[in-house]
Amino acid sequence: MKIQIIRQPLTLNELNKIAQENHGEMAKGVVDLGRKIMALGGELHADAEAVLLKDGSKQEDLWGFNIYPAKPRDQWVEYTSFINIRPSQNNRALKIQDVKLQERVRSVIESLISK
């Protein structure tokens, strides 16, 4: 499963293709809040995380999510990933607990997917 770093907006068709090539109706992703980019694809969120780290991202800026492009846009992001378990950043669960952090993650995702 190929992992792509997304620096420029994707079309919905391109997002659907990434999902189909990876998990069918869903794609795993990791957002870099500092650089405002994301990586999509791969078997595990940790795979996309590793690609971003190699590309120069900082660990503390990376947050995992799942995206379901066939769902309504207001329901398509799920903020759940093993890489989100970060007691040092006050997140002790798979899901991003802080609503403001969820909004920041969603903002980057939305900026990188054309409407």
DOTI-903461 format. One record per atom (N, C-alpha, C, CB): chain; residue in three letters; x, y, z; residue number from 1; atom name. Coordinates in steps of 0.02 Angstrom, whole numbers, plus 50000, padded with zeros to 5 digits. Glycine has a CB too. Example, Ala and Ser with C-alpha at 12.3 -4.5 7.8 and 13.67 -1.06 7.14 Angstrom:
! residues 2
   marti   torti       u       v       w   ronu   fike
       A     ALA   50660   49716   50390      1      N
       A     ALA   50615   49775   50390      1     CA
       A     ALA   50660   49835   50390      1      C
       A     ALA   50565   49776   50452      1     CB
       A     SER   50642   49888   50354      2      N
       A     SER   50684   49947   50357      2     CA
       A     SER   50645   50002   50394      2      C
       A     SER   50704   49970   50286      2     CB
! end
This chain:
! residues 115
   marti   torti       u       v       w   ronu   fike
       A     MET   50042   49941   50000      1      N
       A     MET   50000   50000   50000      1     CA
       A     MET   50044   50062   50000      1      C
       A     MET   49953   50000   50060      1     CB
       A     LYS   50038   50100   49948      2      N
       A     LYS   50079   50159   49939      2     CA
       A     LYS   50056   50216   49985      2      C
       A     LYS   50077   50181   49866      2     CB
       A     ILE   50104   50252   50012      3      N
       A     ILE   50090   50310   50054      3     CA
       A     ILE   50110   50372   50014      3      C
       A     ILE   50129   50307   50122      3     CB
       A     GLN   50063   50420   50013      4      N
       A     GLN   50075   50482   49976      4     CA
       A     GLN   50075   50541   50024      4      C
       A     GLN   50022   50492   49921      4     CB
       A     ILE   50125   50584   50017      5      N
       A     ILE   50124   50647   50054      5     CA
       A     ILE   50084   50697   50013      5      C
       A     ILE   50198   50674   50069      5     CB
       A     ILE   50034   50726   50044      6      N
       A     ILE   49989   50773   50010      6     CA
       A     ILE   50009   50844   50031      6      C
       A     ILE   49915   50757   50027      6     CB
       A     ARG   50032   50881   49982      7      N
       A     ARG   50053   50951   49994      7     CA
       A     ARG   50007   51000   49958      7      C
       A     ARG   50125   50961   49970      7     CB
       A     GLN   49973   50976   49907      8      N
       A     GLN   49926   51016   49867      8     CA
       A     GLN   49858   50981   49869      8      C
       A     GLN   49952   51025   49793      8     CB
       A     PRO   49804   51019   49863      9      N
       A     PRO   49737   50989   49868      9     CA
       A     PRO   49725   50932   49818      9      C
       A     PRO   49685   51042   49858      9     CB
       A     LEU   49694   50879   49844     10      N
       A     LEU   49671   50822   49804     10     CA
       A     LEU   49599   50834   49783     10      C
       A     LEU   49678   50755   49843     10     CB
       A     THR   49579   50802   49729     11      N
       A     THR   49508   50801   49712     11     CA
       A     THR   49475   50745   49752     11      C
       A     THR   49496   50792   49635     11     CB
       A     LEU   49410   50747   49757     12      N
       A     LEU   49374   50693   49791     12     CA
       A     LEU   49385   50627   49754     12      C
       A     LEU   49298   50709   49795     12     CB
       A     ASN   49390   50628   49688     13      N
       A     ASN   49404   50567   49650     13     CA
       A     ASN   49472   50538   49668     13      C
       A     ASN   49401   50582   49574     13     CB
       A     GLU   49522   50582   49676     14      N
       A     GLU   49589   50558   49695     14     CA
       A     GLU   49588   50528   49766     14      C
       A     GLU   49640   50615   49692     14     CB
       A     LEU   49550   50559   49811     15      N
       A     LEU   49544   50532   49879     15     CA
       A     LEU   49509   50464   49878     15      C
       A     LEU   49504   50581   49923     15     CB
       A     ASN   49456   50458   49838     16      N
       A     ASN   49422   50394   49832     16     CA
       A     ASN   49469   50340   49805     16      C
       A     ASN   49361   50400   49785     16     CB
       A     LYS   49510   50357   49758     17      N
       A     LYS   49558   50310   49729     17     CA
       A     LYS   49608   50286   49782     17      C
       A     LYS   49596   50341   49670     17     CB
       A     ILE   49633   50332   49823     18      N
       A     ILE   49679   50314   49877     18     CA
       A     ILE   49645   50267   49926     18      C
       A     ILE   49705   50377   49914     18     CB
       A     ALA   49582   50282   49943     19      N
       A     ALA   49544   50239   49989     19     CA
       A     ALA   49535   50169   49959     19      C
       A     ALA   49476   50270   50005     19     CB
       A     GLN   49515   50166   49895     20      N
       A     GLN   49504   50101   49862     20     CA
       A     GLN   49568   50060   49859     20      C
       A     GLN   49478   50112   49792     20     CB
       A     GLU   49625   50092   49848     21      N
       A     GLU   49689   50057   49844     21     CA
       A     GLU   49713   50033   49912     21      C
       A     GLU   49741   50102   49813     21     CB
       A     ASN   49686   50060   49966     22      N
       A     ASN   49711   50044   50032     22     CA
       A     ASN   49663   50001   50072     22      C
       A     ASN   49726   50106   50069     22     CB
       A     HIS   49608   50029   50095     23      N
       A     HIS   49563   49993   50139     23     CA
       A     HIS   49492   49990   50112     23      C
       A     HIS   49563   50024   50207     23     CB
       A     GLY   49483   50005   50048     24      N
       A     GLY   49416   50002   50018     24     CA
       A     GLY   49379   50067   50026     24      C
       A     GLY   49376   49946   50049     24     CB
       A     GLU   49340   50073   50078     25      N
       A     GLU   49300   50134   50088     25     CA
       A     GLU   49335   50186   50131     25      C
       A     GLU   49234   50116   50118     25     CB
       A     MET   49394   50170   50157     26      N
       A     MET   49428   50213   50204     26     CA
       A     MET   49502   50218   50189     26      C
       A     MET   49417   50188   50275     26     CB
       A     ALA   49531   50276   50205     27      N
       A     ALA   49604   50284   50200     27     CA
       A     ALA   49629   50306   50268     27      C
       A     ALA   49623   50335   50145     27     CB
       A     LYS   49686   50279   50287     28      N
       A     LYS   49719   50301   50349     28     CA
       A     LYS   49762   50361   50331     28      C
       A     LYS   49762   50244   50382     28     CB
       A     GLY   49766   50407   50377     29      N
       A     GLY   49806   50467   50364     29     CA
       A     GLY   49838   50494   50427     29      C
       A     GLY   49763   50520   50333     29     CB
       A     VAL   49888   50536   50416     30      N
       A     VAL   49922   50571   50469     30     CA
       A     VAL   49931   50644   50448     30      C
       A     VAL   49991   50538   50487     30     CB
       A     VAL   49910   50690   50490     31      N
       A     VAL   49917   50761   50478     31     CA
       A     VAL   49979   50787   50514     31      C
       A     VAL   49854   50799   50499     31     CB
       A     ASP   50015   50832   50482     32      N
       A     ASP   50069   50870   50513     32     CA
       A     ASP   50042   50940   50524     32      C
       A     ASP   50135   50870   50469     32     CB
       A     LEU   50026   50957   50586     33      N
       A     LEU   49996   51021   50601     33     CA
       A     LEU   50046   51079   50591     33      C
       A     LEU   49971   51022   50672     33     CB
       A     GLY   50109   51066   50600     34      N
       A     GLY   50160   51118   50592     34     CA
       A     GLY   50171   51137   50519     34      C
       A     GLY   50225   51096   50622     34     CB
       A     ARG   50173   51087   50476     35      N
       A     ARG   50188   51098   50405     35     CA
       A     ARG   50125   51102   50362     35      C
       A     ARG   50232   51043   50379     35     CB
       A     LYS   50067   51086   50393     36      N
       A     LYS   50002   51087   50358     36     CA
       A     LYS   50001   51043   50296     36      C
       A     LYS   49983   51159   50340     36     CB
       A     ILE   50027   50982   50305     37      N
       A     ILE   50026   50931   50253     37     CA
       A     ILE   49998   50868   50285     37      C
       A     ILE   50097   50919   50222     37     CB
       A     MET   49987   50817   50244     38      N
       A     MET   49965   50753   50271     38     CA
       A     MET   49992   50696   50228     38      C
       A     MET   49888   50749   50275     38     CB
       A     ALA   49994   50638   50257     39      N
       A     ALA   50012   50577   50220     39     CA
       A     ALA   49950   50532   50221     39      C
       A     ALA   50075   50541   50252     39     CB
       A     LEU   49935   50502   50164     40      N
       A     LEU   49878   50457   50158     40     CA
       A     LEU   49902   50390   50131     40      C
       A     LEU   49824   50487   50112     40     CB
       A     GLY   49871   50337   50156     41      N
       A     GLY   49885   50270   50132     41     CA
       A     GLY   49925   50230   50182     41      C
       A     GLY   49923   50273   50066     41     CB
       A     GLY   49938   50169   50164     42      N
       A     GLY   49975   50124   50208     42     CA
       A     GLY   49930   50079   50248     42      C
       A     GLY   50019   50163   50254     42     CB
       A     GLU   49960   50027   50274     43      N
       A     GLU   49924   49979   50315     43     CA
       A     GLU   49909   50007   50385     43      C
       A     GLU   49964   49913   50321     43     CB
       A     LEU   49958   50042   50413     44      N
       A     LEU   49952   50069   50481     44     CA
       A     LEU   49965   50144   50480     44      C
       A     LEU   50002   50034   50529     44     CB
       A     HIS   49936   50180   50528     45      N
       A     HIS   49951   50251   50535     45     CA
       A     HIS   50026   50261   50546     45      C
       A     HIS   49911   50282   50593     45     CB
       A     ALA   50057   50215   50582     46      N
       A     ALA   50129   50221   50596     46     CA
       A     ALA   50171   50221   50532     46      C
       A     ALA   50151   50163   50642     46     CB
       A     ASP   50146   50189   50480     47      N
       A     ASP   50183   50189   50416     47     CA
       A     ASP   50183   50260   50386     47      C
       A     ASP   50150   50140   50366     47     CB
       A     ALA   50125   50293   50386     48      N
       A     ALA   50122   50361   50360     48     CA
       A     ALA   50160   50409   50406     48      C
       A     ALA   50048   50384   50354     48     CB
       A     GLU   50157   50396   50471     49      N
       A     GLU   50195   50437   50519     49     CA
       A     GLU   50270   50432   50503     49      C
       A     GLU   50181   50413   50591     49     CB
       A     ALA   50295   50372   50490     50      N
       A     ALA   50366   50363   50475     50     CA
       A     ALA   50386   50400   50411     50      C
       A     ALA   50382   50288   50467     50     CB
       A     VAL   50343   50400   50361     51      N
       A     VAL   50357   50436   50299     51     CA
       A     VAL   50363   50511   50312     51      C
       A     VAL   50302   50422   50245     51     CB
       A     LEU   50318   50537   50353     52      N
       A     LEU   50321   50609   50368     52     CA
       A     LEU   50382   50626   50411     52      C
       A     LEU   50257   50630   50404     52     CB
       A     LEU   50399   50584   50458     53      N
       A     LEU   50458   50596   50499     53     CA
       A     LEU   50521   50597   50455     53      C
       A     LEU   50465   50543   50554     53     CB
       A     LYS   50525   50551   50409     54      N
       A     LYS   50582   50549   50363     54     CA
       A     LYS   50584   50611   50319     54      C
       A     LYS   50579   50486   50319     54     CB
       A     ASP   50526   50640   50305     55      N
       A     ASP   50520   50699   50263     55     CA
       A     ASP   50534   50764   50302     55      C
       A     ASP   50451   50702   50231     55     CB
       A     GLY   50544   50759   50367     56      N
       A     GLY   50561   50818   50407     56     CA
       A     GLY   50510   50841   50458     56      C
       A     GLY   50574   50874   50362     56     CB
       A     SER   50456   50803   50466     57      N
       A     SER   50406   50822   50515     57     CA
       A     SER   50430   50809   50586     57      C
       A     SER   50341   50783   50503     57     CB
       A     LYS   50399   50843   50634     58      N
       A     LYS   50414   50834   50705     58     CA
       A     LYS   50359   50790   50735     58      C
       A     LYS   50419   50902   50742     58     CB
       A     GLN   50380   50743   50777     59      N
       A     GLN   50334   50695   50807     59     CA
       A     GLN   50274   50729   50841     59      C
       A     GLN   50370   50653   50858     59     CB
       A     GLU   50287   50782   50878     60      N
       A     GLU   50233   50814   50916     60     CA
       A     GLU   50180   50847   50872     60      C
       A     GLU   50262   50865   50962     60     CB
       A     ASP   50195   50857   50808     61      N
       A     ASP   50147   50887   50762     61     CA
       A     ASP   50104   50837   50724     61      C
       A     ASP   50184   50929   50712     61     CB
       A     LEU   50117   50772   50733     62      N
       A     LEU   50084   50720   50694     62     CA
       A     LEU   50025   50688   50731     62      C
       A     LEU   50134   50666   50674     62     CB
       A     TRP   49968   50686   50697     63      N
       A     TRP   49907   50657   50726     63     CA
       A     TRP   49873   50613   50673     63      C
       A     TRP   49858   50712   50751     63     CB
       A     GLY   49851   50553   50694     64      N
       A     GLY   49821   50505   50649     64     CA
       A     GLY   49745   50512   50644     64      C
       A     GLY   49838   50436   50670     64     CB
       A     PHE   49720   50492   50586     65      N
       A     PHE   49647   50493   50574     65     CA
       A     PHE   49630   50442   50521     65      C
       A     PHE   49624   50564   50552     65     CB
       A     ASN   49566   50428   50515     66      N
       A     ASN   49538   50388   50460     66     CA
       A     ASN   49490   50433   50423     66      C
       A     ASN   49503   50322   50486     66     CB
       A     ILE   49488   50425   50357     67      N
       A     ILE   49442   50465   50318     67     CA
       A     ILE   49400   50419   50273     67      C
       A     ILE   49480   50518   50275     67     CB
       A     TYR   49335   50432   50273     68      N
       A     TYR   49287   50392   50235     68     CA
       A     TYR   49256   50438   50182     68      C
       A     TYR   49232   50362   50282     68     CB
       A     PRO   49284   50441   50122     69      N
       A     PRO   49261   50489   50072     69     CA
       A     PRO   49189   50480   50048     69      C
       A     PRO   49305   50486   50013     69     CB
       A     ALA   49160   50422   50058     70      N
       A     ALA   49091   50411   50035     70     CA
       A     ALA   49039   50438   50085     70      C
       A     ALA   49078   50337   50023     70     CB
       A     LYS   49061   50452   50145     71      N
       A     LYS   49015   50478   50196     71     CA
       A     LYS   49004   50553   50184     71      C
       A     LYS   49042   50465   50268     71     CB
       A     PRO   48951   50580   50214     72      N
       A     PRO   48942   50653   50210     72     CA
       A     PRO   49003   50688   50238     72      C
       A     PRO   48877   50675   50248     72     CB
       A     ARG   49021   50743   50209     73      N
       A     ARG   49084   50778   50226     73     CA
       A     ARG   49089   50794   50301     73      C
       A     ARG   49090   50842   50186     73     CB
       A     ASP   49034   50808   50334     74      N
       A     ASP   49038   50825   50405     74     CA
       A     ASP   49046   50763   50449     74      C
       A     ASP   48975   50863   50425     74     CB
       A     GLN   49047   50703   50418     75      N
       A     GLN   49053   50640   50456     75     CA
       A     GLN   49112   50598   50433     75      C
       A     GLN   48989   50600   50450     75     CB
       A     TRP   49152   50622   50387     76      N
       A     TRP   49200   50577   50355     76     CA
       A     TRP   49267   50569   50392     76      C
       A     TRP   49214   50601   50287     76     CB
       A     VAL   49281   50609   50443     77      N
       A     VAL   49344   50603   50479     77     CA
       A     VAL   49333   50570   50547     77      C
       A     VAL   49378   50671   50487     77     CB
       A     GLU   49375   50521   50561     78      N
       A     GLU   49375   50486   50626     78     CA
       A     GLU   49445   50497   50656     78      C
       A     GLU   49358   50408   50618     78     CB
       A     TYR   49448   50524   50715     79      N
       A     TYR   49512   50545   50746     79     CA
       A     TYR   49542   50491   50789     79      C
       A     TYR   49501   50608   50787     79     CB
       A     THR   49545   50430   50764     80      N
       A     THR   49567   50373   50803     80     CA
       A     THR   49629   50341   50772     80      C
       A     THR   49511   50322   50808     80     CB
       A     SER   49681   50332   50814     81      N
       A     SER   49742   50299   50792     81     CA
       A     SER   49786   50284   50852     81      C
       A     SER   49781   50344   50741     81     CB
       A     PHE   49824   50230   50848     82      N
       A     PHE   49872   50214   50901     82     CA
       A     PHE   49924   50270   50910     82      C
       A     PHE   49907   50148   50887     82     CB
       A     ILE   49941   50304   50856     83      N
       A     ILE   49992   50357   50862     83     CA
       A     ILE   49966   50417   50901     83      C
       A     ILE   50015   50379   50793     83     CB
       A     ASN   49901   50419   50914     84      N
       A     ASN   49873   50475   50952     84     CA
       A     ASN   49879   50466   51027     84      C
       A     ASN   49800   50484   50934     84     CB
       A     ILE   49900   50408   51050     85      N
       A     ILE   49909   50398   51121     85     CA
       A     ILE   49973   50435   51142     85      C
       A     ILE   49913   50320   51139     85     CB
       A     ARG   49963   50492   51174     86      N
       A     ARG   50018   50537   51191     86     CA
       A     ARG   50008   50567   51261     86      C
       A     ARG   50026   50593   51139     86     CB
       A     PRO   50023   50530   51312     87      N
       A     PRO   50014   50559   51379     87     CA
       A     PRO   50052   50624   51388     87      C
       A     PRO   50037   50508   51432     87     CB
       A     SER   50110   50631   51357     88      N
       A     SER   50149   50692   51364     88     CA
       A     SER   50115   50753   51332     88      C
       A     SER   50218   50683   51332     88     CB
       A     GLN   50066   50741   51288     89      N
       A     GLN   50028   50794   51257     89     CA
       A     GLN   49955   50792   51279     89      C
       A     GLN   50034   50789   51180     89     CB
       A     ASN   49944   50763   51337     90      N
       A     ASN   49877   50759   51368     90     CA
       A     ASN   49825   50722   51326     90      C
       A     ASN   49852   50828   51382     90     CB
       A     ASN   49848   50672   51287     91      N
       A     ASN   49801   50630   51251     91     CA
       A     ASN   49817   50557   51268     91      C
       A     ASN   49805   50643   51172     91     CB
       A     ARG   49776   50528   51310     92      N
       A     ARG   49789   50460   51335     92     CA
       A     ARG   49747   50407   51302     92      C
       A     ARG   49778   50459   51409     92     CB
       A     ALA   49716   50424   51246     93      N
       A     ALA   49671   50377   51212     93     CA
       A     ALA   49688   50373   51138     93      C
       A     ALA   49597   50398   51221     93     CB
       A     LEU   49659   50324   51104     94      N
       A     LEU   49667   50317   51031     94     CA
       A     LEU   49636   50378   50995     94      C
       A     LEU   49633   50253   51007     94     CB
       A     LYS   49581   50402   51022     95      N
       A     LYS   49546   50459   50991     95     CA
       A     LYS   49576   50524   51017     95      C
       A     LYS   49470   50456   51006     95     CB
       A     ILE   49582   50573   50973     96      N
       A     ILE   49603   50639   50994     96     CA
       A     ILE   49548   50667   51039     96      C
       A     ILE   49617   50687   50932     96     CB
       A     GLN   49565   50681   51101     97      N
       A     GLN   49515   50701   51151     97     CA
       A     GLN   49497   50775   51148     97      C
       A     GLN   49541   50684   51219     97     CB
       A     ASP   49545   50817   51132     98      N
       A     ASP   49536   50890   51132     98     CA
       A     ASP   49499   50911   51069     98      C
       A     ASP   49604   50926   51138     98     CB
       A     VAL   49440   50940   51077     99      N
       A     VAL   49398   50961   51020     99     CA
       A     VAL   49435   51014   50978     99      C
       A     VAL   49331   50988   51045     99     CB
       A     LYS   49471   51058   51010    100      N
       A     LYS   49508   51110   50972    100     CA
       A     LYS   49563   51078   50930    100      C
       A     LYS   49538   51162   51021    100     CB
       A     LEU   49595   51027   50956    101      N
       A     LEU   49646   50991   50918    101     CA
       A     LEU   49613   50954   50860    101      C
       A     LEU   49684   50941   50963    101     CB
       A     GLN   49555   50924   50871    102      N
       A     GLN   49518   50892   50817    102     CA
       A     GLN   49503   50943   50761    102      C
       A     GLN   49452   50861   50843    102     CB
       A     GLU   49482   51003   50781    103      N
       A     GLU   49467   51055   50732    103     CA
       A     GLU   49528   51075   50692    103      C
       A     GLU   49437   51116   50767    103     CB
       A     ARG   49586   51078   50725    104      N
       A     ARG   49648   51095   50689    104     CA
       A     ARG   49666   51041   50639    104      C
       A     ARG   49706   51105   50740    104     CB
       A     VAL   49659   50978   50659    105      N
       A     VAL   49672   50921   50615    105     CA
       A     VAL   49625   50924   50555    105      C
       A     VAL   49666   50853   50652    105     CB
       A     ARG   49561   50933   50569    106      N
       A     ARG   49511   50936   50516    106     CA
       A     ARG   49524   50994   50468    106      C
       A     ARG   49440   50942   50546    106     CB
       A     SER   49547   51050   50494    107      N
       A     SER   49561   51108   50453    107     CA
       A     SER   49616   51093   50401    107      C
       A     SER   49583   51167   50497    107     CB
       A     VAL   49667   51058   50422    108      N
       A     VAL   49721   51039   50376    108     CA
       A     VAL   49693   50990   50324    108      C
       A     VAL   49781   51007   50414    108     CB
       A     ILE   49655   50940   50347    109      N
       A     ILE   49626   50892   50300    109     CA
       A     ILE   49583   50928   50249    109      C
       A     ILE   49583   50839   50339    109     CB
       A     GLU   49538   50970   50272    110      N
       A     GLU   49493   51006   50227    110     CA
       A     GLU   49531   51050   50177    110      C
       A     GLU   49444   51049   50268    110     CB
       A     SER   49586   51080   50200    111      N
       A     SER   49624   51123   50155    111     CA
       A     SER   49659   51084   50099    111      C
       A     SER   49676   51162   50194    111     CB
       A     LEU   49667   51019   50110    112      N
       A     LEU   49703   50977   50062    112     CA
       A     LEU   49658   50933   50020    112      C
       A     LEU   49753   50935   50098    112     CB
       A     ILE   49592   50945   50024    113      N
       A     ILE   49544   50907   49983    113     CA
       A     ILE   49496   50958   49951    113      C
       A     ILE   49505   50854   50026    113     CB
       A     SER   49496   50959   49886    114      N
       A     SER   49453   51006   49850    114     CA
       A     SER   49380   50991   49862    114      C
       A     SER   49467   51004   49774    114     CB
       A     LYS   49339   51042   49862    115      N
       A     LYS   49267   51032   49873    115     CA
       A     LYS   49232   51013   49810    115      C
       A     LYS   49235   51094   49901    115     CB
! end
